[in-house]
Amino acid sequence: MSIDTEDLMICPARITLDAAQLAFLDALPTKAPTVQSELGCELERGHEGSHAALGQQVEARMWWIQWTLSASEINPYTWCPSDCSLFDGHPGRHFN
């Protein structure tokens, strides 16, 4: 098994969503194929600020779960204008 070098650059933080967060994502107008209860941070390793993982996309709006050691929330964003797979205004480098 080989390790993708991009995986080494991604933050290793993880979050398990609670029942209320799962219900919110599941109730959005565009259903995800499966709403995952455990997500990994999608930002660059060593990033500033809270961790972030995409929870669901509804048309041009994306719902990102953001968390710290003490709290988590779901926030709406649009895509990064630099043609990357993260949200507009994300910290760190761009990822495709």
C-alpha positions as CSV (number, residue, x, y, z in Angstrom):
1,M,0.0,0.0,0.0
2,S,1.4,3.4,-0.9
3,I,0.6,6.7,0.7
4,D,-0.5,9.6,-1.5
5,T,1.7,12.6,-0.9
6,E,-1.4,14.8,-0.8
7,D,-2.7,12.8,2.1
8,L,0.4,13.8,4.0
9,M,-0.4,17.4,3.5
10,I,-4.0,17.2,4.9
11,C,-4.8,17.9,8.5
12,P,-5.4,14.7,10.4
13,A,-8.2,16.1,12.7
14,R,-11.5,14.2,12.7
15,I,-15.1,14.9,14.0
16,T,-18.1,12.7,14.8
17,L,-21.3,14.5,14.1
18,D,-24.1,14.5,16.6
19,A,-27.7,13.6,16.0
20,A,-28.8,17.2,15.5
21,Q,-26.0,17.9,12.9
22,L,-26.9,14.7,11.0
23,A,-30.6,15.6,11.0
24,F,-29.8,19.1,9.7
25,L,-27.7,17.7,6.8
26,D,-30.3,15.0,6.0
27,A,-33.1,17.6,5.9
28,L,-31.5,19.8,3.2
29,P,-33.4,19.9,-0.1
30,T,-30.7,17.9,-2.0
31,K,-30.1,14.6,-0.3
32,A,-26.6,13.3,-0.1
33,P,-26.1,9.7,-1.2
34,T,-25.1,9.0,2.4
35,V,-24.6,11.5,5.2
36,Q,-21.4,10.5,6.9
37,S,-21.2,10.7,10.7
38,E,-17.4,10.8,10.9
39,L,-15.5,13.4,8.8
40,G,-11.9,14.4,8.4
41,C,-10.6,17.9,8.1
42,E,-10.0,18.8,4.5
43,L,-7.6,21.7,5.1
44,E,-3.8,21.8,4.8
45,R,-1.9,20.3,7.8
46,G,-0.9,23.1,10.2
47,H,-3.7,25.4,9.1
48,E,-4.8,28.4,11.2
49,G,-8.3,28.5,12.9
50,S,-10.9,25.8,13.1
51,H,-11.0,22.5,11.2
52,A,-13.4,22.1,8.3
53,A,-15.1,19.2,6.4
54,L,-17.7,19.4,3.7
55,G,-21.0,18.0,5.0
56,Q,-23.3,18.6,2.0
57,Q,-23.7,20.6,-1.2
58,V,-27.0,22.1,-2.3
59,E,-26.6,23.7,-5.7
60,A,-24.0,26.5,-5.4
61,R,-24.0,26.5,-1.6
62,M,-21.9,24.1,0.4
63,W,-22.5,23.3,4.1
64,W,-19.2,22.9,5.9
65,I,-18.8,21.5,9.4
66,Q,-16.2,23.6,11.3
67,W,-14.9,22.6,14.7
68,T,-12.3,23.2,17.4
69,L,-11.6,21.2,20.5
70,S,-14.6,22.7,22.3
71,A,-17.3,23.4,19.7
72,S,-18.6,22.7,16.2
73,E,-21.0,24.3,13.8
74,I,-22.4,24.0,10.3
75,N,-21.8,27.0,8.0
76,P,-22.8,27.8,4.4
77,Y,-20.1,28.7,1.9
78,T,-19.6,28.9,-1.8
79,W,-16.8,27.2,-3.8
80,C,-13.3,28.7,-3.7
81,P,-12.8,30.9,-6.7
82,S,-9.4,29.4,-7.4
83,D,-10.9,26.3,-8.8
84,C,-10.1,24.2,-5.7
85,S,-12.2,21.7,-3.8
86,L,-12.5,23.9,-0.6
87,F,-14.7,26.9,0.4
88,D,-14.2,30.5,-0.4
89,G,-11.8,32.1,2.1
90,H,-10.3,28.9,3.4
91,P,-6.9,29.1,5.1
92,G,-3.8,27.4,3.5
93,R,-3.2,26.1,0.0
94,H,-5.7,25.2,-2.6
95,F,-6.5,21.6,-3.2
96,N,-8.1,20.0,-6.3
